[in-house]
């Protein structure tokens, strides 16, 4: 069922949602509210990822877009049933209503369940103080979706608050897991490290900061020929540990004392990234330490 509301209010949206649910059946088992703040340019891709994540985490998805204009008013679209695993609300805030997103969205949140806000592209400087961000238990950004990913990551690091995370960190999950496993296999002492990547790659900056923070060594940066992170080399007293992406989806994995291996290391789609982030509701202390290291390294440069 799809319901369109023009020049409406939060109260009218909530009433229409209740009425729709009486028609198609109650939405039992919803575990969270996912608030997505995006723009028209990326709307379709973001909506697809948000809806797909709801199949793993049944949720009320509220997509907010801002529309420039002189007159403040609210348009809404409600979708329930139709194969949706939860509720889908699309809100278009016109004019000065963008400054009141908290009062508009608050009555539409699921009670007694977590609220996560996701900015897939541009994001405010201080997430926790943003009107919509202030409603959230967790706040997710994506520096890779910003016009300048490196600058966006630095802003995230300088304004980090408990509950913040960024999908540049999630993109590194497989890299971090393989590098951690390699040290478990060798029990070697790491004396240095190097990250090869595309110039000014935000995930590579975060990866280098994480390695430096966790291992207590200097981490070099080298420009690579391919997109994203190309290779990580850990220099140890037993030989080099090397994780090198040789082609899309595949990497060479070398650990001293072990046979060389080929491992899967694909670039993960947006749906996978946001679905993984919705699995945890607590603050990510390791991510926080890594972004603090980014700020510390900038201060030393």
Number of C-alpha atoms within 10 A of each C-alpha: 13 12 14 13 15 11 12 13 15 17 12 12 22 15 11 16 20 13 12 19 16 11 12 12 12 13 17 10 11 16 18 22 25 29 26 23 22 21 19 10 8 12 16 12 12 23 19 12 17 25 22 19 24 25 13 13 20 22 28 27 24 24 24 23 17 19 18 12 12 9 10 14 18 21 16 21 17 20 20 23 18 10 8 18 22 25 21 24 21 19 23 21 24 19 16 16 20 21 13 13 20 16 14 20 17 13 13 17 20 16 12 8 13 17 22 23 24 26 24 25 19 19 22 16 14 15 24 21 12 16 18 25 26 16 22 21 18 26 26 23 25 23 27 21 17 17 11 14 20 20 14 23 24 20 18 25 24 16 17 18 17 14 19 25 24 25 22 23 22 20 20 17 14 15 17 16 10 15 19 11 11 21 17 10 12 16 11 17 14 18 14 19 22 18 23 22 23 18 18 15 19 24 25 25 22 23 25 24 24 24 22 20 19 12 15 12 14 14 21 14 17 14 14 15 12 15 10 18 24 21 22 26 19 23 17 18 12 14 16 17 22 22 25 22 22 14 12 10 12 15 20 17 22 19 21 18 10 11 8 12 11 14 15 13 19 14 14 13 10 18 18 15 19 22 18 14 18 17 10 10 14 11 16 13 10 12 19 19 15 23 28 21 20 23 17 14 12 10 8 6 5
